Amino acid sequence: MTGTSILGRYLFNAPIPGDYEITEIACGVAVFAFFPYCYMKNANILVEFFTGRMRQRHRAALDTAHNLVFAVVAALITWRLFVGGIHKLEDGETTLFLGIPVWLGYFSALPAAALLTAVCVWGLCFRLRTLGK
């Protein structure tokens, strides 16, 4: 989108109107869309500077605590996306140039955020079961 708009601006003096609005909404939705997959594949960034030499059992307990916190944060984000989307829907707020309803971005990201919460709870249950062994 951005590349096409820049080419249109410099080659034809015709950029895509509101290109940054479309890019902004699409990037926000894309981040939420890939978050559950990355979490399931354990592809999050890990820093093992302090935990690299810990015993496996202690690291497992720390990972379980991390999963609990992450599940709570994911649930909080999902809840606030829903509440924010309702507020934007009621307010009728739109983007400046294209007039895209802002609530579309909120509700487009909401299913992925809910899936992230479910995946986090699943991961927490998996870690608890592993920790118990």
MDTraj code that builds the backbone (N, CA, C; nanometers):
import mdtraj as md
import numpy as np

residues = "MET THR GLY THR SER ILE LEU GLY ARG TYR LEU PHE ASN ALA PRO ILE PRO GLY ASP TYR GLU ILE THR GLU ILE ALA CYS GLY VAL ALA VAL PHE ALA PHE PHE PRO TYR CYS TYR MET LYS ASN ALA ASN ILE LEU VAL GLU PHE PHE THR GLY ARG MET ARG GLN ARG HIS ARG ALA ALA LEU ASP THR ALA HIS ASN LEU VAL PHE ALA VAL VAL ALA ALA LEU ILE THR TRP ARG LEU PHE VAL GLY GLY ILE HIS LYS LEU GLU ASP GLY GLU THR THR LEU PHE LEU GLY ILE PRO VAL TRP LEU GLY TYR PHE SER ALA LEU PRO ALA ALA ALA LEU LEU THR ALA VAL CYS VAL TRP GLY LEU CYS PHE ARG LEU ARG THR LEU GLY LYS".split()
xyz = np.array([
    [0.0839, -0.1187, 0.0000],
    [0.0000, 0.0000, 0.0000],
    [0.0881, 0.1247, 0.0000],
    [0.1826, 0.1293, 0.0915],
    [0.2676, 0.2476, 0.1011],
    [0.3545, 0.2618, -0.0233],
    [0.4115, 0.1499, -0.0688],
    [0.4956, 0.1540, -0.1888],
    [0.4174, 0.1991, -0.3107],
    [0.2967, 0.1477, -0.3259],
    [0.2122, 0.1871, -0.4388],
    [0.1772, 0.3349, -0.4308],
    [0.1484, 0.3824, -0.3123],
    [0.1146, 0.5238, -0.2956],
    [0.2341, 0.6136, -0.3265],
    [0.3532, 0.5713, -0.2825],
    [0.4730, 0.6508, -0.3094],
    [0.5026, 0.6534, -0.4590],
    [0.4935, 0.5376, -0.5242],
    [0.5142, 0.5340, -0.6698],
    [0.4120, 0.6205, -0.7426],
    [0.2875, 0.6104, -0.7002],
    [0.1834, 0.6938, -0.7618],
    [0.2083, 0.8416, -0.7412],
    [0.2595, 0.8768, -0.6249],
    [0.2880, 1.0172, -0.5951],
    [0.4003, 1.0705, -0.6827],
    [0.5076, 0.9932, -0.6962],
    [0.6246, 1.0434, -0.7699],
    [0.6156, 1.0220, -0.9197],
    [0.5495, 0.9166, -0.9638],
    [0.5437, 0.8903, -1.1074],
    [0.4246, 0.9572, -1.1751],
    [0.3118, 0.9608, -1.1081],
    [0.1892, 1.0109, -1.1707],
    [0.1267, 1.1291, -1.0971],
    [0.1920, 1.1750, -0.9901],
    [0.1393, 1.2827, -0.9066],
    [-0.0016, 1.2490, -0.8562],
    [-0.0214, 1.1209, -0.8247],
    [-0.1522, 1.0744, -0.7789],
    [-0.1347, 0.9692, -0.6687],
    [-0.1092, 1.0130, -0.5455],
    [-0.0978, 0.9149, -0.4365],
    [-0.2348, 0.8563, -0.4034],
    [-0.2342, 0.7463, -0.3314],
    [-0.3592, 0.6863, -0.2857],
    [-0.4082, 0.7676, -0.1665],
    [-0.5258, 0.8270, -0.1782],
    [-0.5755, 0.9072, -0.0659],
    [-0.6003, 0.8200, 0.0582],
    [-0.5525, 0.8669, 0.1713],
    [-0.5749, 0.7964, 0.2970],
    [-0.4965, 0.6674, 0.3100],
    [-0.3856, 0.6586, 0.2370],
    [-0.3080, 0.5344, 0.2410],
    [-0.2593, 0.5008, 0.3807],
    [-0.2216, 0.6009, 0.4561],
    [-0.1728, 0.5734, 0.5915],
    [-0.2857, 0.5281, 0.6831],
    [-0.4086, 0.5708, 0.6570],
    [-0.5217, 0.5247, 0.7368],
    [-0.5454, 0.3750, 0.7147],
    [-0.5415, 0.3337, 0.5891],
    [-0.5605, 0.1930, 0.5559],
    [-0.4467, 0.1100, 0.6137],
    [-0.3226, 0.1590, 0.5985],
    [-0.2054, 0.0877, 0.6495],
    [-0.2111, 0.0757, 0.8007],
    [-0.2516, 0.1804, 0.8671],
    [-0.2596, 0.1803, 1.0133],
    [-0.3580, 0.0744, 1.0632],
    [-0.4751, 0.0696, 1.0053],
    [-0.5756, -0.0279, 1.0475],
    [-0.5295, -0.1691, 1.0125],
    [-0.4769, -0.1873, 0.8917],
    [-0.4334, -0.3203, 0.8479],
    [-0.3185, -0.3733, 0.9334],
    [-0.2250, -0.2886, 0.9697],
    [-0.1121, -0.3330, 1.0533],
    [-0.1593, -0.3736, 1.1927],
    [-0.2503, -0.2984, 1.2493],
    [-0.3037, -0.3335, 1.3806],
    [-0.3747, -0.4675, 1.3789],
    [-0.4553, -0.4902, 1.2769],
    [-0.5265, -0.6171, 1.2656],
    [-0.4279, -0.7313, 1.2387],
    [-0.3262, -0.7067, 1.1564],
    [-0.2274, -0.8106, 1.1246],
    [-0.1495, -0.8539, 1.2489],
    [-0.1150, -0.7597, 1.3335],
    [-0.0431, -0.7935, 1.4567],
    [-0.1269, -0.8898, 1.5407],
    [-0.2526, -0.8590, 1.5586],
    [-0.3387, -0.9464, 1.6379],
    [-0.3637, -1.0791, 1.5676],
    [-0.3674, -1.0784, 1.4353],
    [-0.3935, -1.2017, 1.3610],
    [-0.2811, -1.3040, 1.3785],
    [-0.1575, -1.2571, 1.3867],
    [-0.0448, -1.3493, 1.3964],
    [-0.0030, -1.3809, 1.5396],
    [-0.0517, -1.3053, 1.6345],
    [-0.0122, -1.3253, 1.7733],
    [-0.0468, -1.4651, 1.8261],
    [-0.1689, -1.5167, 1.8050],
    [-0.1987, -1.6510, 1.8564],
    [-0.1090, -1.7588, 1.7952],
    [-0.0816, -1.7490, 1.6665],
    [0.0047, -1.8469, 1.5997],
    [0.1460, -1.8430, 1.6582],
    [0.1990, -1.7233, 1.6752],
    [0.3330, -1.7103, 1.7332],
    [0.3364, -1.7663, 1.8746],
    [0.2332, -1.7427, 1.9503],
    [0.2290, -1.7942, 2.0872],
    [0.2246, -1.9469, 2.0879],
    [0.1418, -2.0048, 2.0003],
    [0.1312, -2.1511, 1.9953],
    [0.2622, -2.2157, 1.9519],
    [0.3358, -2.1505, 1.8638],
    [0.4633, -2.2036, 1.8160],
    [0.5785, -2.1690, 1.9100],
    [0.5469, -2.1011, 2.0203],
    [0.6474, -2.0577, 2.1173],
    [0.7551, -1.9736, 2.0495],
    [0.7099, -1.8849, 1.9613],
    [0.8017, -1.8028, 1.8834],
    [0.8198, -1.6633, 1.9428],
    [0.7813, -1.6451, 2.0667],
    [0.8016, -1.5166, 2.1329],
    [0.9495, -1.4997, 2.1659],
    [0.9906, -1.3792, 2.1831],
    [1.1299, -1.3515, 2.2162],
    [1.1570, -1.3967, 2.3590],
    [1.2624, -1.4737, 2.3753],
    [1.3023, -1.5203, 2.5076],
    [1.4384, -1.4625, 2.5419],
    [1.4513, -1.4169, 2.6628],
    [1.5803, -1.3689, 2.7124],
    [1.6187, -1.4601, 2.8271],
    [1.7213, -1.5373, 2.8056],
    [1.7607, -1.6366, 2.9055],
    [1.8876, -1.5964, 2.9796],
    [1.9105, -1.4692, 2.9900],
    [2.0302, -1.4232, 3.0580],
    [2.0315, -1.4681, 3.2040],
    [1.9181, -1.4520, 3.2718],
    [1.9094, -1.4885, 3.4133],
    [1.8626, -1.6320, 3.4336],
    [1.7881, -1.6850, 3.3392],
    [1.7268, -1.8168, 3.3597],
    [1.8029, -1.9306, 3.2923],
    [1.9046, -1.9003, 3.2161],
    [1.9780, -2.0026, 3.1432],
    [2.0403, -2.1089, 3.2307],
    [2.0769, -2.0733, 3.3503],
    [2.1421, -2.1688, 3.4407],
    [2.0501, -2.2227, 3.5503],
    [1.9232, -2.1893, 3.5392],
    [1.8277, -2.2393, 3.6384],
    [1.7993, -2.3872, 3.6144],
    [1.7570, -2.4539, 3.7189],
    [1.7143, -2.5924, 3.7044],
    [1.5891, -2.5963, 3.6169],
    [1.5718, -2.7094, 3.5505],
    [1.4581, -2.7255, 3.4591],
    [1.3245, -2.7057, 3.5318],
    [1.3143, -2.7579, 3.6517],
    [1.1894, -2.7458, 3.7293],
    [1.1597, -2.5992, 3.7623],
    [1.2626, -2.5229, 3.7984],
    [1.2429, -2.3810, 3.8295],
    [1.2063, -2.3026, 3.7045],
    [1.2711, -2.3369, 3.5931],
    [1.2368, -2.2706, 3.4671],
    [1.0931, -2.3015, 3.4258],
    [1.0505, -2.4251, 3.4487],
    [0.9123, -2.4639, 3.4169],
    [0.8135, -2.3860, 3.5032],
    [0.8477, -2.3668, 3.6313],
    [0.7607, -2.2881, 3.7197],
    [0.7550, -2.1424, 3.6741],
    [0.8682, -2.0883, 3.6318],
    [0.8726, -1.9506, 3.5825],
    [0.7931, -1.9371, 3.4523],
    [0.8043, -2.0359, 3.3645],
    [0.7261, -2.0350, 3.2400],
    [0.5768, -2.0432, 3.2684],
    [0.5397, -2.1206, 3.3691],
    [0.3988, -2.1309, 3.4070],
    [0.3469, -1.9969, 3.4583],
    [0.4267, -1.9298, 3.5418],
    [0.3879, -1.7966, 3.5909],
    [0.3757, -1.6988, 3.4749],
    [0.4682, -1.7079, 3.3796],
    [0.4632, -1.6214, 3.2605],
    [0.3348, -1.6459, 3.1819],
    [0.2988, -1.7726, 3.1650],
    [0.1765, -1.8053, 3.0918],
    [0.0524, -1.7526, 3.1629],
    [0.0528, -1.7578, 3.2942],
    [-0.0598, -1.7043, 3.3704],
    [-0.0724, -1.5537, 3.3479],
    [0.0383, -1.4830, 3.3622],
    [0.0364, -1.3373, 3.3433],
    [-0.0040, -1.3025, 3.2008],
    [0.0498, -1.3765, 3.1036],
    [0.0196, -1.3482, 2.9636],
    [-0.1274, -1.3739, 2.9326],
    [-0.1860, -1.4794, 2.9924],
    [-0.3281, -1.5073, 2.9730],
    [-0.4138, -1.3942, 3.0293],
    [-0.3754, -1.3432, 3.1466],
    [-0.4496, -1.2314, 3.2070],
    [-0.4388, -1.1067, 3.1202],
    [-0.3185, -1.0784, 3.0707],
    [-0.2989, -0.9606, 2.9855],
    [-0.3764, -0.9758, 2.8548],
    [-0.3745, -1.0947, 2.7956],
    [-0.4490, -1.1179, 2.6717],
    [-0.5988, -1.0989, 2.6940],
    [-0.6486, -1.1479, 2.8060],
    [-0.7905, -1.1294, 2.8383],
    [-0.8229, -0.9819, 2.8586],
    [-0.7332, -0.9105, 2.9243],
    [-0.7524, -0.7664, 2.9450],
    [-0.7545, -0.6918, 2.8112],
    [-0.6631, -0.7257, 2.7220],
    [-0.6597, -0.6613, 2.5904],
    [-0.7873, -0.6920, 2.5126],
    [-0.8320, -0.8166, 2.5186],
    [-0.9554, -0.8547, 2.4484],
    [-1.0743, -0.7769, 2.5021],
    [-1.0842, -0.7683, 2.6314],
    [-1.1944, -0.6947, 2.6942],
    [-1.1905, -0.5473, 2.6534],
    [-1.0704, -0.4860, 2.6583],
    [-1.0605, -0.3436, 2.6259],
    [-1.0832, -0.3171, 2.4767],
    [-1.0453, -0.4117, 2.3906],
    [-1.0772, -0.3967, 2.2486],
    [-1.2283, -0.3953, 2.2278],
    [-1.2980, -0.4827, 2.2994],
    [-1.4436, -0.4862, 2.2887],
    [-1.5061, -0.3565, 2.3391],
    [-1.4636, -0.3133, 2.4578],
    [-1.5178, -0.1896, 2.5155],
    [-1.4842, -0.0693, 2.4266],
    [-1.3600, -0.0623, 2.3794],
    [-1.3199, 0.0474, 2.2912],
    [-1.3976, 0.0465, 2.1609],
    [-1.4206, -0.0732, 2.1058],
    [-1.4984, -0.0839, 1.9823],
    [-1.6413, -0.0367, 2.0015],
    [-1.7004, -0.0727, 2.1147],
    [-1.8376, -0.0263, 2.1454],
    [-1.8407, 0.1260, 2.1552],
    [-1.7423, 0.1845, 2.2233],
    [-1.7380, 0.3305, 2.2370],
    [-1.7212, 0.3983, 2.1014],
    [-1.6332, 0.3443, 2.0173],
    [-1.6121, 0.4039, 1.8846],
    [-1.7364, 0.3882, 1.7979],
    [-1.8070, 0.2769, 1.8132],
    [-1.9314, 0.2562, 1.7387],
    [-2.0374, 0.3568, 1.7816],
    [-2.0496, 0.3767, 1.9131],
    [-2.1481, 0.4721, 1.9644],
    [-2.1134, 0.6156, 1.9267],
    [-1.9833, 0.6492, 1.9295],
    [-1.9402, 0.7846, 1.8957],
    [-1.9477, 0.8137, 1.7468],
    [-1.9391, 0.7087, 1.6641],
    [-1.9414, 0.7274, 1.5197],
    [-1.8135, 0.7888, 1.4650],
    [-1.7025, 0.7705, 1.5379],
    [-1.5751, 0.8279, 1.4952],
    [-1.5274, 0.7621, 1.3657],
    [-1.4755, 0.8435, 1.2749],
    [-1.4228, 0.7932, 1.1482],
    [-1.2829, 0.8492, 1.1255],
    [-1.2121, 0.7876, 1.0298],
    [-1.0799, 0.8390, 0.9956],
    [-1.0955, 0.9715, 0.9222],
    [-0.9884, 1.0483, 0.9190],
    [-0.9945, 1.1859, 0.8697],
    [-1.0256, 1.1951, 0.7208],
    [-0.9538, 1.1231, 0.6380],
    [-0.9673, 1.1420, 0.4941],
    [-1.0674, 1.0480, 0.4286],
    [-1.0635, 0.9223, 0.4623],
    [-1.1510, 0.8248, 0.3965],
    [-1.2831, 0.8040, 0.4682],
    [-1.2915, 0.8474, 0.5910],
    [-1.4153, 0.8304, 0.6664],
    [-1.4432, 0.6857, 0.7043],
    [-1.3373, 0.6063, 0.7200],
    [-1.3535, 0.4667, 0.7616],
    [-1.3934, 0.4662, 0.9093],
    [-1.5006, 0.3961, 0.9443],
    [-1.5375, 0.3899, 1.0858],
    [-1.4244, 0.3254, 1.1676],
    [-1.3843, 0.3908, 1.2736],
    [-1.2726, 0.3431, 1.3557],
    [-1.3062, 0.2111, 1.4237],
    [-1.4335, 0.1883, 1.4532],
    [-1.4719, 0.0650, 1.5216],
    [-1.4397, -0.0583, 1.4379],
    [-1.4288, -0.0438, 1.3064],
    [-1.3942, -0.1584, 1.2218],
    [-1.2590, -0.2177, 1.2598],
    [-1.1634, -0.1329, 1.2906],
    [-1.0324, -0.1810, 1.3329],
    [-1.0395, -0.2561, 1.4641],
    [-1.1177, -0.2045, 1.5567],
    [-1.1320, -0.2694, 1.6870],
    [-1.1964, -0.4074, 1.6721],
    [-1.3087, -0.4116, 1.6019],
    [-1.3812, -0.5378, 1.5907],
    [-1.3145, -0.6357, 1.4945],
    [-1.2302, -0.5867, 1.4044],
    [-1.1547, -0.6769, 1.3176],
    [-1.0444, -0.7487, 1.3954],
    [-0.9879, -0.6823, 1.4938],
    [-0.8820, -0.7414, 1.5758],
    [-0.9385, -0.8257, 1.6901],
    [-1.0637, -0.8065, 1.7238],
    [-1.1233, -0.8737, 1.8394],
    [-1.1235, -1.0268, 1.8308],
    [-1.1607, -1.0890, 1.7188],
    [-1.1569, -1.2361, 1.7151],
    [-1.0169, -1.2931, 1.7378],
    [-0.9167, -1.2291, 1.6808],
    [-0.7794, -1.2759, 1.7007],
    [-0.7354, -1.2568, 1.8452],
    [-0.7778, -1.1487, 1.9086],
    [-0.7443, -1.1266, 2.0494],
    [-0.8136, -1.2302, 2.1371],
    [-0.9376, -1.2631, 2.1049],
    [-1.0083, -1.3672, 2.1803],
    [-0.9407, -1.5028, 2.1601],
    [-0.8956, -1.5291, 2.0371],
    [-0.8229, -1.6534, 2.0107],
    [-0.6909, -1.6558, 2.0877],
    [-0.6239, -1.5420, 2.0946],
    [-0.5001, -1.5335, 2.1729],
    [-0.5271, -1.5667, 2.3193],
    [-0.6357, -1.5153, 2.3742],
    [-0.6711, -1.5451, 2.5132],
    [-0.6948, -1.6948, 2.5313],
    [-0.7679, -1.7545, 2.4385],
    [-0.7943, -1.8986, 2.4474],
    [-0.6650, -1.9792, 2.4365],
    [-0.5772, -1.9392, 2.3471],
    [-0.4499, -2.0084, 2.3304],
    [-0.3637, -1.9928, 2.4558],
    [-0.3669, -1.8764, 2.5166],
    [-0.2908, -1.8540, 2.6403],
    [-0.3439, -1.9416, 2.7539],
    [-0.4741, -1.9518, 2.7648],
    [-0.5328, -2.0379, 2.8685],
    [-0.4963, -2.1836, 2.8401],
    [-0.5020, -2.2242, 2.7119],
    [-0.4601, -2.3594, 2.6746],
    [-0.3135, -2.3828, 2.7117],
    [-0.2282, -2.2860, 2.6815],
    [-0.0868, -2.2968, 2.7156],
    [-0.0649, -2.3045, 2.8649],
    [-0.1419, -2.2291, 2.9406],
    [-0.1321, -2.2336, 3.0856],
    [-0.1718, -2.3721, 3.1381],
    [-0.2795, -2.4266, 3.0856],
    [-0.3225, -2.5609, 3.1280],
    [-0.2162, -2.6649, 3.0924],
    [-0.1578, -2.6513, 2.9751],
    [-0.0514, -2.7433, 2.9329],
    [0.0682, -2.7330, 3.0262],
    [0.1077, -2.6097, 3.0606],
    [0.2217, -2.5900, 3.1509],
    [0.1924, -2.6428, 3.2907],
    [0.0704, -2.6209, 3.3392],
    [0.0349, -2.6728, 3.4714],
    [0.0398, -2.8246, 3.4746],
    [-0.0083, -2.8854, 3.3669],
    [-0.0045, -3.0316, 3.3597],
    [0.1400, -3.0818, 3.3537],
    [0.2245, -3.0106, 3.2786],
    [0.3657, -3.0479, 3.2680],
    [0.4370, -3.0263, 3.4003],
    [0.4024, -2.9183, 3.4687],
    [0.4652, -2.8872, 3.5963],
    [0.4330, -2.9914, 3.7019],
    [0.3119, -3.0464, 3.6949],
    [0.2691, -3.1459, 3.7919],
    [0.3386, -3.2805, 3.7774],
    [0.3994, -3.3047, 3.6629],
    [0.4665, -3.4345, 3.6411],
    [0.6026, -3.4408, 3.7005],
])
top = md.Topology()
chain = top.add_chain()
for i, resn in enumerate(residues, 1):
    res = top.add_residue(resn, chain, resSeq=i)
    for name in ("N", "CA", "C"):
        top.add_atom(name, md.element.get_by_symbol(name[0]), res)
traj = md.Trajectory(xyz[None], top)
